[in-house]
């Protein structure tokens, strides 16, 4: 192989890596927010399974998760996921969504109760308080860990 062949293959690999990175962020950021809401739910039948799921995903090595996503659907359903790239994107998205959910949860829980009370005194509903008051402060606090 010549120098240019190697360079071309390296560039193709870099493009694939950038694609996986971008799609992982697109899928894991909103999924992490949903998972964090599940882990903070007042409904115990939702909260505990979500916390256990996050605990398991964060404890299992990512390479093993990629193997599971790639091979297990083929064993169970008889049809594997269409490609290795799709398996990697799914595994990375689930893994990083669990990490992002802990960052979101920590940021949301760090906002003092007085912020919620101040919004309610102004006549806002709980969702308005969250989106207009709390979420803006959370974004500032979680920007560095993200």
C-alpha positions in Angstrom: 0.0 0.0 0.0 1.2 3.4 -0.9 1.2 6.5 1.3 -1.8 7.9 -0.4 -3.8 4.7 0.1 -3.1 4.7 3.8 -4.0 8.4 4.0 -7.2 7.9 2.2 -8.2 5.0 4.5 -7.3 7.2 7.6 -9.5 10.0 6.3 -12.4 7.5 5.7 -12.0 6.2 9.2 -12.0 9.8 10.6 -15.2 10.5 8.7 -16.8 7.4 10.1 -15.7 8.3 13.6 -17.2 11.8 13.2 -20.4 10.4 12.0 -20.7 8.0 15.0 -19.8 10.9 17.3 -22.4 13.3 15.8 -25.2 10.7 15.8 -24.4 9.6 19.3 -24.8 13.1 20.6 -28.0 13.6 18.6 -29.6 10.5 20.1 -28.1 10.5 23.6 -28.7 14.0 24.7 -32.5 13.9 24.6 -32.6 10.3 25.7 -30.5 11.2 28.7 -33.0 13.9 29.7 -35.9 11.3 29.5 -33.9 8.8 31.5 -33.1 11.5 34.2 -36.8 12.3 34.5 -37.5 8.6 35.0 -34.9 8.4 37.7 -36.3 11.4 39.5 -39.9 10.2 39.1 -42.2 10.1 42.2 -43.6 6.8 40.8 -41.5 4.1 42.4 -42.4 1.5 39.8 -40.7 3.7 37.2 -37.9 5.2 39.3 -36.3 2.0 40.6 -36.1 0.1 37.3 -34.6 3.2 35.6 -32.0 3.6 38.3 -31.1 -0.1 38.1 -30.8 0.2 34.3 -28.5 3.2 34.6 -26.4 1.4 37.2 -26.0 -1.6 35.0 -25.2 0.3 31.8 -22.7 2.5 33.6 -21.1 -0.6 35.2 -20.7 -2.8 32.1 -17.8 -2.0 29.8 -18.8 -0.3 26.5 -17.1 -3.0 24.4 -19.3 -5.6 26.0 -22.4 -3.4 25.3 -21.4 -3.2 21.7 -21.1 -7.0 21.5 -24.5 -7.4 23.1 -26.2 -4.9 20.8 -24.6 -6.5 17.7 -25.1 -10.2 18.6 -28.1 -10.6 20.9 -30.9 -9.5 18.5 -29.7 -12.1 16.1 -29.9 -14.8 18.7 -33.3 -13.7 20.1 -35.2 -12.6 17.0 -33.2 -14.3 14.2 -32.5 -11.0 12.4 -29.4 -9.1 13.5 -29.0 -5.4 13.4 -28.2 -4.4 9.8 -24.6 -3.2 10.3 -21.8 -2.8 12.7 -22.0 1.0 12.5 -25.7 0.9 13.5 -24.8 -1.4 16.5 -22.1 1.0 17.5 -24.4 4.0 17.3 -27.1 2.3 19.4 -24.6 1.1 22.0 -22.8 4.4 22.3 -26.2 6.3 22.4 -27.5 4.2 25.3 -24.3 4.3 27.2 -23.8 8.0 26.9 -27.5 8.7 27.6 -27.1 7.0 31.0 -24.0 9.2 31.7 -25.8 12.3 30.6 -28.9 11.4 32.6 -26.7 11.5 35.8 -25.4 14.9 34.8 -28.9 16.2 34.1 -30.2 14.7 37.4 -27.4 16.3 39.4 -28.0 19.6 37.7 -31.7 19.6 38.3 -31.4 18.5 41.9 -28.8 21.2 42.6 -31.4 23.9 42.0 -32.7 25.1 45.3 -36.3 24.6 46.3 -36.7 28.4 46.6 -36.4 28.7 42.8 -39.5 26.5 42.4 -41.4 28.4 45.1 -40.5 31.8 43.6 -41.9 30.7 40.2 -45.1 29.4 41.8 -45.5 32.7 43.7 -45.4 34.5 40.4 -48.3 32.3 39.2 -46.4 29.9 37.0 -47.4 26.3 36.5 -44.8 23.6 37.4 -43.9 23.1 33.8 -43.5 26.9 33.3 -41.2 27.1 36.3 -39.1 24.2 35.1 -38.7 25.5 31.5 -38.4 29.3 32.3 -36.6 29.3 35.5 -34.9 26.0 36.4 -33.8 24.7 33.0 -31.8 27.9 32.3 -29.9 27.5 35.5 -29.4 23.8 34.9 -27.9 24.4 31.5 -25.3 26.7 33.0 -24.4 24.2 35.7 -24.1 21.1 33.4 -22.3 22.8 30.5 -18.8 22.1 32.0 -19.4 18.3 32.8 -21.0 17.8 29.4 
